[in-house]
Amino acid sequence: MQSYIFLDLDDTLFQTLRKCEYPASDPRLIARAYLKDGSPNSYATNKQQWLWDYVDKGFKIVPVTGRDSLEFNRVTLPFAEDVVLNHGAVILNKHRAIDTGWMVKMKEQLPEYDEKLLVVWKEIDAYCKQSVGYKMRLVTDFDITWYGVIKHVDATEKVLQLLLHAVIINHPYIVDGSLYWHLNGNNLAVLPKIIKKEHAVSYLMARYKQQYPELITLGAGDSYTDAAFMSLCDYALVPKNTQLFKRLTVN
C-alpha cells in the first residue's frame, strides 16, 4: 500500500523563533527556513525534527503551504514529491516544473476575481495608511498576482482584527463569496475563492489514486484553512496548541 502525507509547513514542521521555547542558540532547535538575506527565521523543535524523520521514512511527502516559490526555496528540507504553493494556487511537480494542467485551470478562472481583489485591496490600503505598522503585500508568483497578505509590526492578531472588522469582513465581495479571508497569528490574507489548499490536494489525490491501486493518505496542518484538505485524507494530524487544535478542543 502506497502512503502519502499532505503536509503543511509553517507552524507544523517549524515556526518563528518567537513561538519557540528556546533561544536560537539552543541545540534543540534547527533552522529550517531563511529570509532573503540568508538569516534563519524559522526553526524546528526536537519534536518537529522527530516528526520529519518519521514521515520521511514511510511516506511520500507533499508540502501544502501558503509560501510562494521563492519562500519555499528557502526551506532546507529535502522534499522530493509534488509541491502545493500559494494556498493551492500553484502546483509544482517533483522536478519543480509548473503543473501545466493545474495552472491552465487556475489562469482560466482567476480573471473573474482579480478586479474584485484589487477593489478590496485599495480599501485596505487606505485604512492602513491611517496608522503605522501595517505591512501589505500582493503575492505575485510566476508573474501572476494571486492574493494579498497583511502583517503588523506588533506581530499579534489584535491590530489585524481591527482592520478585518473595519474593512474586510463585511465587504460585499467577501459577503457574496467571491473572496474570503484568513487570519492566523500575524498573517491576514484575502484570497479569491478558487484558491484553496483542498482544491489542489483533491487534484493530486485523484492522480495518485490512478497510479496506485491501494493508497493511504495522512493530512497534517495547524490552521483553519488546513482542515478542509486534511478532511480529504484517511487520517489527520494536528499539532498541539495551534489554531486548529484549539478550535477542535474547545468545550
C-alpha positions, -999 to +999 in steps of 0.1 A: +000+000+000+014+034-010+013+061+017+012+099+012+013+127+036+000+161+026+019+183+050+016+220+059+049+237+068+048+268+089+037+261+125+035+224+117+071+214+108+087+246+120+079+281+133+094+315+140+117+319+170+090+339+188+069+308+190+098+285+202+105+278+239+143+282+235+167+307+221+182+302+186+215+290+201+198+261+219+209+228+203+173+215+204+164+239+176+174+235+140+170+263+114+146+251+087+138+283+067+156+315+059+149+351+049+161+367+017+192+380+034+202+344+044+194+348+081+173+320+097+138+329+107+120+295+113+132+267+135+122+231+142+120+218+177+132+184+187+097+170+184+092+185+149+126+171+139+113+137+151+081+141+131+101+149+099+124+119+104+093+096+110+073+107+079+104+108+057+110+071+062+075+059+055+056+084+033+058+103+001+057+138+014+037+165-004+041+200+011+009+220+011+018+256+020+009+293+017+045+300+008+053+312-027+081+296-048+109+319-035+099+314+001+096+276-004+131+276-019+144+290+013+132+259+032+160+234+037+141+202+040+147+177+011+112+174-005+111+150-034+074+149-045+049+174-059+045+207-041+014+228-034+022+266-031+003+298-026-025+282-006-033+259-036-029+284-065+003+267-078+014+231-081+050+221-089+059+186-099+088+167-084+111+182-110+099+217-098+083+225-131+048+240-131+019+215-133+005+229-165-029+213-162-035+229-129-020+262-139-042+264-170-073+258-149-063+285-124-055+311-151-088+305-168-108+312-136-086+339-120-096+370-141-131+369-127-117+376-092-087+398-100-106+431-102-126+423-071-094+416-051-079+449-063-110+468-052-108+454-017-070+459-016-074+496-024-097+500+006-074+480+028-045+503+017-065+534+025-072+521+060-036+510+067-023+544+056-042+560+085-020+542+110+016+529+113+030+494+114+010+476+087+029+457+060+009+449+029+019+426+001+001+414-030+016+379-036+029+375-071+044+342-082+052+331-118+042+366-129+006+362-116-009+380-087-028+355-066-039+371-033-030+397-007-015+394+028-012+420+056+011+418+087+018+443+115+049+451+134+032+442+167+031+406+154-003+399+170-038+393+158-052+422+178-044+450+154-052+429+124-086+422+139-093+459+138-086+460+101-105+428+095-137+442+110-133+477+097-128+469+060-129+432+051-154+411+069-185+429+057-172+439+023-197+430-005-171+408-023-165+389+009-202+386+017-211+373-018-183+346-015-161+359-044-132+364-019-125+351+015-102+360+044-080+340+067-063+352+099-037+332+118-012+350+141+005+378+122-009+369+088-042+382+075-048+370+039-075+380+014-079+354-014-101+346-044-125+317-036-108+295-062-075+295-043-078+268-016-055+241-005-081+214-007-087+220-044-051+213-052-049+183-028-080+168-044-065+172-079-033+155-068-050+128-048-071+118-079-039+113-098-022+093-071-052+070-069-049+063-106-012+054-101-016+032-070-044+006-066-041+009-028-034+043-013-035+056+023-032+093+030-024+114+060-030+152+063-012+175+087-017+211+095-022+238+121-048+263+108-084+265+100-076+266+063-058+233+066-088+214+079-105+211+045-076+194+028-069+173+059-106+160+058-099+146+023-073+122+038-077+090+057-061+103+088-054+138+102-026+151+124-029+184+142+000+200+162-008+208+198-017+244+208-022+256+173-052+274+159-069+243+146-060+223+177-076+250+199-108+250+178-111+212+180-106+211+217-130+239+228-155+225+253 
